[in-house]
Amino acid sequence: MKRRDLEPLILETSLRLFQEKGYDNVSVREICEACDITKPTFYKYAVTKGDLLELFFYQIAGKADDTWDDPQMQGSWWNCIRKGFTDFLKSFLSFGTDFCMQLFIQNVMTQQDRFRVSPEFRTRMTAVLWQAQRSGEILDDTDPEELYDVIISTLIGFCAWWILNEGQVDVVTEFLEALQGLCEVPA
């Protein structure tokens, strides 16, 4: 198997095992056996299971609909912002509370920021925020990169709230209300 084919295999297999057995109940050895690879091969992609969590989170934004930042497709710049962040949030939530909680635990235990999002999503979203500011669709005039950071931090906070409530809260609706307030969307 070619090297470029192994990363998706390792990620998909790991996710399936984590969802079936729970994160803590899956070993690197089990992942290697399920992928039919050796531990040294696994370690070329991830040093720990926590690294896999980071890779999952990093790729979430890449799963978004390619038209999320097209104002003609979405109807407005504000709708692009809503769509991009909502798709991102829903992708994160789709992993389930156990898996998502492990990402938070790994952040605390390793004191590393495992909530990094792909630079492409950040670049595209800051451009959309800037366009929404320029067009008057959002009134918050904070630098778009800073505004993006505040929104992502808020989104992560809502994810933590969702995890603590074992997935029993409508975090998407609550986040969208907060997003509207953060961006100062005119009535």
N, C-alpha and C positions, 0 to 999 in steps of 0.2 A: 504494500500500500504506500502511496506517495505521501510525503510529509504534509503537504497542504490538505490532504484528505483526513489526516488523523485528528487535527484539532476539533473539527465539527463532530467527529465520531466520539471523541473523549467527552466533549461537552454534552452531547445528546444522551450518551450512555450514563454519564454521571447524574444528569438531571433526572432521568428515568429512575435510576437506583435511589436517589435522594427522595423522590416523591413516593416510591414504593415502600422503602424501608425506614425513611427518616435520615436526615443528614448524619447524626451521630452513630447510626448503625451501619454505615457504609465505610469500608476501608479502601485505601488506595489499592491494595492487593485485589479486592473485589472489582474495582473499576478496571484494573489492568486485565484481569481474567475475562471480564465481560467484553472488553475491546480486543482481546487476543493480542495484547502487547506486553512488553516487559516493563518493569518499574523504571529502568533507565530511560526508556522511550517516553513514559509518562512524565518523568521529571524534565524532559526537554520542553514541555508545555506548561507545567505547573509544578511548583516546589511542594505545595500543600493543597489540601482540599479547599482551604480558604482562598487560594489563588483562583480556583475554579469559580468560586462565588463572584470574585471580582470580574472575571471574564464574562460571566452571565450578565452581570449588571451593566458592564461596558457595552454589551451587544444589544441590550434592550432597545435603545433608541434606533438601532439599525433595522428593527423589525417594523417600524412605523410605515404607514402608507406613504409612498413617494410624493403624493400630491398634498400632503398636509400643509406645506408652506406656499401653496399656489392660491393667491387670493381670488382668482377667477373660478377655481374649482371649489373653494371653501366659502366664497361670498364676501369675505372681508379679511383684512389683516387680523382683526380681533378673533375671528373664527379660526384662522390659521394657528394663532397662539393657543386657543382652547383645544383644537384638534391635536396639535403636536404634544402638548403636555398631557392631555387625556390619554392618548395612545400610549405614551410612555408609562403613565401611572398604571393603566390597565395591564400592560405587559408585565410590569413588576408584580402586581397583585396576582397575576395568573400562576406564579410560581408557588403560591400558597404561604400560609403564615409560618410554618416550620422553617421552610427554606429561607424566607425573607428574614426571619428572626436570626438565623445563623449569620447572615450578612452583617447585621447590626452587632452581633457578638464578636465576629471577626474584627470589626472596626475597633471595638473597645480593647479586645485582647492583644491585637497587634499594634495598636496605636497608629494605624495607617488609614488613609482615606481610600476605602474600597468602594466609594460611591462615585467614582469617576465615570463620566459619561463621554461617549465618543466625541472627539473634537468636531467632527462634521455636524452632529446635532447641535452642539453649542454655537458653531458658526452660523448655521442656518437660522437657528432660533433668535440669536442676537440681531441678525439682519431683519427678521420679521418684526421683532420688537421695535427696532429703529424705524421701520416703515410705518408701523402702527402709531408711533409717536408723531412722526412727520405728518401723517394724514389726520391726526387729531382723534383717532379711534381709541387711543389710550392717552390719559392726561399726565401720568407719571413721567417726569422728564429726567429721571435718574439715567445715568449712562447705561445703555442696553446690556453691556456685559455685567455690570453690577446688579442690574435688575434681574438678569438671568440667574445670577448666583443666589439672590434672595428667593426667587421663585423655586429653584431647585432645592434650596435648604428647606423651604416651606413644604414642598412636596415630600421630602424625606421625613420631615416631622409628621406629616399626615400618615405616611407609611408606618411609622413607629406606633402611632395611635391605633391604626388598623390592626397591627400585630398584637398590641396589648389588649385589644378587645376581641381577639381571636377571630378576626374577619367579620365581626357582627355589626359593623357600622358602614354606612353609605359614604365611604371616604371620597369617592369621585365627586359626588354632589357637594360635599363640604369643601373639598379642595377647590372646585370651580368657583364657589362663592368667595373663598379667600383670594383666589387669583384675580377675580373681578375687582376686589378691593385693593389689592396690591398694585394693579395696573391703573387704577382710577379710571374705570370705564364710565364715560358719560351716560347718564340715564336716558 
